[in-house]
Amino acid sequence: MKGILLLAVWLLILLAAAHDASFAWENRHDMASWELNPVARWLLSGGIGWLLVVKFTGLFFAMAVVFHCRRRRHAFQLHLTLIVSCLYLLLSLHYLIGSVTPGDGPVLSANDSPVATEPR
């Protein structure tokens, strides 16, 4: 049961990383202007492909370490999984909050109705 839970957590981490990579790819033309991570900004000098290769190489390396530790019954698997999953949870919450903030759609005042009415 613990193995299935560990695998599920890492699949969710990979899903969040894929969404982050997709977002970066879609916004690659102006990414250097809004990216706050100095390491990511430095990697962007080599292009977005280089940044994504380094990101996923590190992620797959961490995943390999976790599953190696699991096979050896070492407690480090839990610590590394918690660190990585918390970071990707924060990233996912950032994307979620950013997608539902006002300003993306029409802003209604107190007198406006969201229901369309016909002119009289």
N, C-alpha and C positions, 0 to 999 in steps of 0.2 A: 504494500500500500504506500509506503514512504517513497518508493522508487517512482510510482505513478505520479505522486504529488510533485516530486522534484522535476520530473519530466514536464509536467503541466506548467510549472512555474517557468521553466526555461523556454517552453514554447511561447508563453505569454511575453517573455522578455524579447524573444526573437520577433514576435509580431509587433511589439512597440518599436523595436529597432528598425524593422522594415518600414513602418509608417514614418518614422523620423527620417530615414533615408529617402523615402518618396517625397516628403515635404522639402528636404534639402535639394533634391534633384529638380523639383518643380520651381523652386526659387533660387536656382543656382546663379542666375545672372546678377542678382543684387545681394547675394548672401554675405559677401564681405562687409556690407554696410550695416547689417543687423546682427551678425554673429558676435556673441559676447565672449565665447571661449577662446582664449589666446592661442591655445594649441591648435584648435580647429582653424583659426584664421591663418596660422602659419602653414598648416597643411593645405589650405586653399590656394596657396601660392603655386602649388603643383597641379591644381585643378581639382574639381569636385570628385572625379574618379579616384584620385589618390586618397582623398579624405575618406571616401566610402570603403576603399580597400583596407586602409589602416583601421577604421572603426570595426569592420566585420572580422578582420583578422584578430584583433584584440578580444572581441566578443567570443569568437569560436575558441580561442586559446583559453579564456576563462571557463567556458563550458567544458572543454576537454579536461582542465584541471579539476573541476568539480566532479565530473564523472570518474576520473581516475581516483580521486580521494574517496569517492563513494565505494569504489571497488576495493580499495584498501582499508575501508572502514575508518577513515580519518575524519575528525570533527571539522576540519577546515572547509569541507563542502558546504556546511550549513552557514558558516560565516560569510564566505564568498557569495553564496546565493542570496543571502539577506542583503548584502551591500549592493550588489548589482540590481536586484529586484526593487529595492527602495529607490535607487537612482532612476530606474526606468518608470517606476510608479510616479515619482515626482515629475518626470518629463511628460508622461501621459496626462497627468492632471493639468499641467501647463497647457498642453494642446487642447484638452477638453474645455478648460476655462476660457482659453482664447477663442474657441469656436462658438461659444454661447454669449460672449460679451456684446452689449448693445453697440450699435454703430455699424454692424455688418448689414443690417436690413433697415427698412424704413422705421423711423422713430415717430411714435404717435404721441400727440399731446393729450391733455385731459379731455378735450372736446372732440377729439377724433374718434371715430369708430372703426374697428378693424373690419367691419362688415361693409361690403360695397353697397352703395345706394345709387339709385338711378336719378338723374337730374329731373327737376319738375318742370 
